[in-house]
Amino acid sequence: MVRIRGTIGAWPVDLTIEMDAADWQHLGAQLNVQADAPATAAPAAKPASQDDALWQTTLKLVQQAGQVSGPELLGQLEGLTGSTAAGKRLLVRLRHCREVRVESGADAPLYCWVE
């Protein structure tokens, strides 16, 4: 599921698009992206590996940026996960991660990679 929120002119937009596995594969083929796991994988194994992959990607985002503001990072994580709640859970997890230091910025927290 993909959720798109924003505005078109003065009109608010809140659009949810539901996609099945075949739709995601078709989209991935258009973007030259390979699927993480075959569609025949056992459902019980998928959430753990998907969570691990999201966590590793989250760490890479902070590491590559070196320092990133909370709102900017949340926007990236929302795009990655497709959910504001899932993005916020990853931000909370980052606050407890040894590789990341959270500093108070002027307007928002800064997530900094620790070498």
HUPE-V849724 format. One record per backbone hydrogen bond with DSSP energy under -0.5 kcal/mol. NH is the residue of the N-H (numbers start at 1). CO is the residue of the C=O. E is the energy in kcal/mol with one decimal. If there is no record, write none. Layout:
nh->[NH:NH]
co->[CO:CO]
e->[E:E]
This chain:
nh->[2:4:5:6:8:9:11:13:15:17:18:24:25:26:27:28:29:30:31:32:33:41:45:46:47:49:50:51:52:53:54:55:56:57:58:59:60:61:62:63:64:65:66:67:68:70:73:74:75:76:77:78:79:80:81:82:87:88:89:90:91:92:93:94:95:96:96:97:100:101:103:103:105:105:110:111:112:112:113:114:115]
co->[17:15:3:13:11:7:8:6:4:2:16:20:21:22:23:24:25:26:27:29:28:38:42:42:43:45:46:47:48:49:50:51:52:53:54:55:56:57:58:59:60:61:62:65:111:109:69:70:71:72:73:74:75:76:77:78:83:84:85:86:87:88:89:90:91:92:93:94:97:112:101:110:103:108:103:68:101:110:66:99:113]
e->[-2.7:-3.3:-0.5:-2.2:-2.8:-0.5:-2.0:-3.3:-3.2:-3.2:-0.5:-2.1:-2.3:-2.4:-2.6:-2.9:-2.4:-1.7:-1.4:-0.8:-3.1:-1.9:-0.9:-1.1:-0.9:-1.6:-2.7:-2.8:-2.4:-2.4:-2.5:-2.5:-2.6:-2.3:-2.5:-2.5:-2.1:-2.1:-1.9:-2.7:-3.0:-1.9:-2.4:-1.4:-2.1:-2.7:-2.6:-2.9:-2.1:-1.8:-2.7:-2.8:-1.8:-2.0:-2.9:-2.8:-1.8:-2.5:-2.1:-1.8:-1.8:-2.3:-2.2:-2.2:-1.5:-0.6:-1.0:-1.6:-1.0:-3.0:-0.6:-2.8:-0.7:-0.8:-3.0:-3.2:-3.2:-0.7:-2.6:-3.4:-0.6]
